[in-house]
């Protein structure tokens, strides 16, 4: 069963149950109150007894009751003054009835004597029930009754009636019309609510279903459901979450496409980088086998070239293997407490021993020990990658100078800025230098080489240390790599 049909049934069922419940409660309350099975007449009589008297009814009843108490015989043969007073009451839509035993000695002209005799309330000398309703020729009247005795000890009764349109008359005349009107309004309300439901709930859900089918076919850019005020709150939330899911799928697809592009680039990069040294190795090995190197000096040169290319090939394989482990979060980190200045001085000395012409300078803003929690091996790899990049892209016309600046101006962070005066990086390439497999050089050079993973590895290692890394460069002037790591304070040691 569809949601639309379920809601339609629930509307009709709700209206029916509410009406039946109200009717049942009303019937039970009236039965408990009156002891009678509820009917239109019972309802009218109950309503009449509880209604307050109008000023005209109260005045007529009080005056005539006073006369019945003091001079009851005047009601049998009313004087002209009394008749004038009674006619005045009758002009105010009141009816007056005087009975002596079973004879109606006086009744207003709009009343039917035969019906009065048939439905006249019983005599009650104690006047316990003084209010009620009476049927006169098919019409209901509200009355106030006073029973008394005439001077000849005959029973007398005085009725003051209020002529009005009773509920029974109204329902008899207009009941069918009202019932059909209520039913018609209910049906119209159901159709209106159903139409509103379809517009604000059903149709958006159907559209979402179509969009899901299109997403399943790979069409992620289509959006048909618009966020409007008429939508139900739950549907708005569903549409919002669906749009977020679509945006996440688009981002995921774009990322997947980017990774696929990177993968293809990596395959091409690996193919080129591995093919070049392997081709060189094969060429020199064939030269040795063919006897081209016919002297010890040539043989040594060939073997050194083979070793150099094999070493470069091994370094590239190790870098790719390292990156794959970092990317899969499969490389264990062993954190320990390091003093930054000692660690940097030791590493820079190693670089200086490898290349005495390399100009490296370390500056720090404080002479106090600066501690961080880091993996010594991986942090060393970060420095090696950055310094080797500086050496690889040194300017051709000036000696390379590298400056390492340590700053602890922020109590929670240690900033290590590594600057060089090398070639620099063009501004349009800066946003991509930390991307996987990205190479700043447009043409591949056997001298610079590399797989384009150096800075990507730097970023992953620093992020595993819960730090940040950024790069700033000006083409033809130099580059600065800034690393920020959490500082370990004396109280934490």
N, C-alpha and C positions, 0 to 999 in steps of 0.2 A: 504494500500500500504506500502511495506517495505521501510526502510530507504535507502537500496541499490538501489532500483528502483527509488526512488525519486531523489537521487543524480545522477543517470544515465540520467534521463530525464532532470535534471537541467543542466548537462554538455552539452547535445545535444542542448537543448534550448538556452543555453548561447552562444554556438558557432554560431548557426543559427541567433540569434538576433544580435550578434556582426557583422557578415558578412553582413546581410541585412541593418543594420544601417550604416555601412561604405559605402556600395554601394549607399544607398539613399543620404547620405551626399555628396558623390563625384558627383553623378548625378545632384543634386541641384546646387552645386558649379559650375559645368561646364555649366549648362543651364543658370545660372545667368551671367556667364562670356562670353559665346559665343552666347547665344540666340538660340542654337540648342539643339535638343534632343541628349544626349550623345550616341555615337557609337564608335566602335574601330577606325574608320577612323577619327572621331572628336577628339578622345583622342590623336591619333597620330599627327594630324595637330596642335593641341594645344601644345603638347609637343615639336614639331619641331619648332614652332614659338618662343618659350621661350628658346630654347637651344642656347647657344653661338656658334659662328662660330669657326671652326678649323682654325689654321694658314694657311693651304693650301687653304681653301675656301676663306678666307679673302684676301689673296694675289692675287689669280686668279680673284676674283670679282673686286678688286680695279684696277688692271692693265687693264682688258678688259673694265671696265666701263670708265676709263680714255681715252682709245682708241676710244670708242664709242662717247665720247664727242668731241674729237679733230679731229679724222680722221675716221668717221663712215664707209666710203666707203671701207676701208681696210678689214672690217669684211665680206663684200660680196665676194671679191676676195682676200683672205689672201695671203700675200707673204710667201716665204719659211721660213723666220725667224719667222713670226707670227705662221705659221703652226707648226714649231718646238716647239715654246713656248706652243701652245695649246696641242700638243701631250705630252709635259712634264707634263702639268696639268692633262691630262687624265691618265697618268701613276700613278698619286696619287689618283686614284679612284674617279676622278671628271668627270662629263659630261658637254660638252659645246654645246649650241644650239644657232644658229643665225637665226632669221626670218625676212624676208622682206615682208611686208603685210601678206599674208597667205601662203607664200612659205618658206620652210625650206632651206635656202641657205647652212647651215652647221649644222651637228649634229654628235655626237660621235657614233662610230660604234655599241656600245651596246644598243643604243636607237632605238626604232621602230618609223619610220616617221609617219605612219598612226595614231598611238596612240598619238604622239605629236600634230598632227593637231587637233585631236578630243578633247584633254584635255588641250591644251595650254591656259595659263591664258590670260584674256582680256588685251588689250592695255590700258595703263594708262600714259598719257603724264606727269602727275604730280608726278608719282612714289610714290604714297602714300602707296601702298601695295607692298613691294619689296621682302617679304619672304612668303613661303608657301610650300605646298606639291603638287605633280602632280602624277597622275597614268599613268604609261607607261607599256602597255602590262601586266596589272595585278600586277605590282610592284610599290610601292610608293617610290618617290624620294623627298628629301628635295631640295628646289631651292632658289636661289636669282636672282631677275629679275631687269633689267634696260631697260626702254623704251626710245626711242629716234627717231629722224628723220634723214634719209639719205640726202645727198646733193640734190637729186631729189625730196625731200619732201615726200618720201614714209616712211611709218611707219616701224620702226625697233625695234626688241626686242632681248635682250641678256639674256640667262639663264645659270647660273652656278649650276649644280646639283651635289648632293652628293649621290653616290650609297651606300646603306647600307641595312642591314636586318631590315625591318620595324617590328613594333609590330604586325601588322596585319598578315604579312607573318609568323612570329614566332608563333602566336596563331593559325593560320590556320594549320600549320604543327604539332605543339606540344601541342596545346591547350587541346585536349582530354586527352592526356597522363598526362599533368600537372593537369587537373581537377581530374582525377582518382587518381593521386598521392596524391594530397591534401586531397581528400576524404579518401583515404586509411590511410594517416598519421593521419587525424583527428579521424578516427575510432580506429586506434591503440592507439592513445593518450587517447581516452575515455576508452578503455579496460584497458590500463595501470593504469589510474587514478582510475578506478573502482576496479581493483585488489589491488592497493595500499590502497584504501579506505576500502576494505574488510579486508585487513590484519591489518590495523592500527586502524580501528574504528569498523567495523561490527563484526568481529570475537571476539575481546575483549569484546564487548557488549554482544554477544551471550554467551560467557564464563561466564561473570558476571551474566547473567540471570540464567545459570545452577547453579552457586554457590549460588545464592539467593534461588533457589529451594532446594538445599542441606541444606542451613542454615535453611530453613523452616522445614526441616525434622530432624533438630537437629545436623547436621554435621558441626561443626564450625571450624574444623582444616584444611579443604581442601582449597588450594590456587592454582589456575591454571594460572591466569593472572600475567605475570611477567612484571615489569617496565623496558621497553627498550626505547632507543632513538627514535625508529621508531613509537612509539605510538603518536597519536595526543595529543596536550597539554590538551584539554578538557578531553580526555579519561584518560590521566595520572592523572589529578586531580580527576576524578571520581573513578579511581582505588585506588588512595591514600585515598580518603574519605571512600570508601568501606572497605579498609583494616583497617582504623581507626574504622569504625563501627563494623567490625568483632572483632577487638581487644577489643572494648568496650563491645560487646556481650559476648566474652569469659570471660572478667573480671567480667561482671555482672553475668554470669552463675556460675563462680567460687565463687563469693561472695554469690550468692543465695545458692549454694551447702554448702558453709561454714555456712551460716545462718541456713540452714536446719539441718546441723550437730549440730550446737549450740542449735537449738530448741530441737532436740532429746536429746541432752545432758542435756538441761534445764529440759525437762520432766522427764528424769531419775533422775536428781539431785533433782528436787522438790519432785518426788515420794519417793526417799530415805529420804531426809531431813524432809519431812512431816510425812512419815510413822513411823520413829523412835520415835519422841516425842508422836505422836498419839498412837502408840502401847504401849508406856510406860504409857501414861495417862489412856488408857483403862485398862491396867493391874492393875494399882494401884486403879482405881475406882472399878474394879471387886473384888479386895482384900478387899476394904472397904465394898462392898455389901455382900461379903461372910463371913464377920466377922473375916477375918484374922488378921486385926488390932484390937485386943481386949483390947487394953489399950490406954489411952489418948496420951501417948508418941508416940506410933506407928501411931495412927491416925494423929497426928500432922506431923510426918515425911512423911506419905503418902501424906497428903495435900500439904506440902511444895514442895515435888517432883512433884506433879501434877501442882502446880503453876509455878514452874521453867520451866517445859517442855512446858506449855502453853505460858509462856512469850517468850521462845526461838522460839516457833512456830509463835507467833505474830510478833516478830522481823524479821523473815525470810519473812513472807508475806509482811510486810511493805517495806522491801528492794526490793523485786521483784516488788511491785507496784511502788515504786519510780523509779526504773530503767526503767520500761515500759513507765512511763510518760516522763522521760528524753529522751528516745530513740524516742518517738513520738513527741518530742519538745512541749509537752503539759504542762510542769511545769513552772509557771510564776516565774520570778526572780525579786526581789525588791532590786535594787542597791542603796547603800548609801555610804557616805564617811566614811572610817574607818582609824583609826590610828593603824598601824600594831603592834607596840610594846604593846600598851594597850590591843589590842584584843588577842594577843598571851599570854600575862601574865595572863589575866583573864581566858582563856581556860585552860592553864597549871595548874592554881590553882585548877580548878574544878577536873582535873585528879588527882592531888595530894590529894585532899580531899577524893576522891573515894578510892585511894590506897596510903596511906602515905609512903609505902615502895618503891614507884615508883620514880626513880631518873631522873628528867627532868631538863635540864639546857638550858637557853636562852642566846644567844650571838648576839650582833648587832655591826655593824661597825661604827655606828654614834649615838650620843646622841640626834640628831635633830629628830623632829617628821617625821614619814614616812607615807604618805597617799596613799591609794588605793581606788578605787571605786568597791564595792563588795556587794554581798548578804550575810548578816551576817549569816543567818540560813544555807545556803548551804555551805559557806566556813567553818562554824563550823562542818558540816557533813564531809567535806573533812578531817579536822584534826582528827575527831573521828575515821574515817575509817583507817587512816594511823597509829595513835597511837594504836588502838585496834589490828591492824595487828602486830605491834611491840610487844605488850603484848602477843598476841596469839602465836607468833613464837619466844619467848624468848629462849635463850640458857639454857640448863638444869643445867650446872655446874657453871654459873656465874650470879650475879645479873644484872637485866636489867638496862641499862643506855640509856637515850634518850637525844639528843642534838638538839636544834632548833637554827639554825644560820640565821640571817637576814643580807643581803648585798645589798647595793645600789651603788656599784661601777659604774654601768651603769646608767646614768642619766634618762633613759626612763623606766627602769625596776627595780622591787623589786624582789630579789631572796630569797626564804625561803627554806632552806635545813634541812630536818628532818632525823637525823641519829640515828641508834641504834646498839647495839653490840649483836644482836640476832643470830638466826640460819643462816641467809643469804639465798640466792637463788642460786641454781646451774646455771652456765653460759648458759647451753642449754635451760633453762626455762625462762631466762630474756626477750627474745623477745615477749613472750606471756602473760606476767603478766597483761597487760591492756586489753587483749581480754575478750570478754563477756563469763561469766561462767567458766573462767579458774581457776583451782586450782593448786597451786604449789605442794601440798602434793599428793603423788601418791595414798595413801590409805586414805579413808575418816575416819576421827576421830570424835567421838562424843564430844571430848573436844575442838578441834579447830572449827569444824563445818563450818558454813558459806555457802553461795550459790555461791561463786566465783565471786560476783558482786562488791565487795568493791572497788577495784582499777579501775574497769570499770566505776563505778559511779564517782570516783575522777576525772578521765580523762574527762568525759563529763561535769562535773561542771566547771572545770578549763577552758575548751575550750569555754564554754558559757561566761566566764569572759574574753575571748580573750587572754588567757594566755597559757602556755605550762607546761607540767609535764613530768619528766623523772625519771628513776629509775636506780640506780647502786648498785650492790651487789657483795659480795665475800662470797662464801659458807663457813660457820662455823665462819665467822668473823663479819658480820654485813651488814646492808642495809642502803642506803641513797636515800630518795625521794626528788627531787628538783622541786620546784614550782616557776614559773616566772610569775609575774603579772605586768601590766602597772602601773607606778607610776603617781600619781597626783601631779604636782608641785604647788608651792605657787601661781604662776600666774594663775593657773587653778581653784583655790578655790574661 
